[in-house]
């Protein structure tokens, strides 16, 4: 599986578990809603700084977003 898709699925799963909209997650991570949507769809080659921002917004360690890669 494409690593972008794996990370995107994990972001979406965690976002939904926390009852957050893409818009709210983007706000918490200081990112644009369209960017978050692109990440979730596996369209974005997400930078480390944005992995960290999303992880903090989701209240998880950044490694949690990457664990599906291994």
Secondary structure, 3 states (H helix, E strand, C coil): CCHHHHHHHHHHHHHHHCCCCHHHHHHHHCCCHHHHHHHHCCCCCCCHHHHHHHHHHHCCCHHHHHHHHC
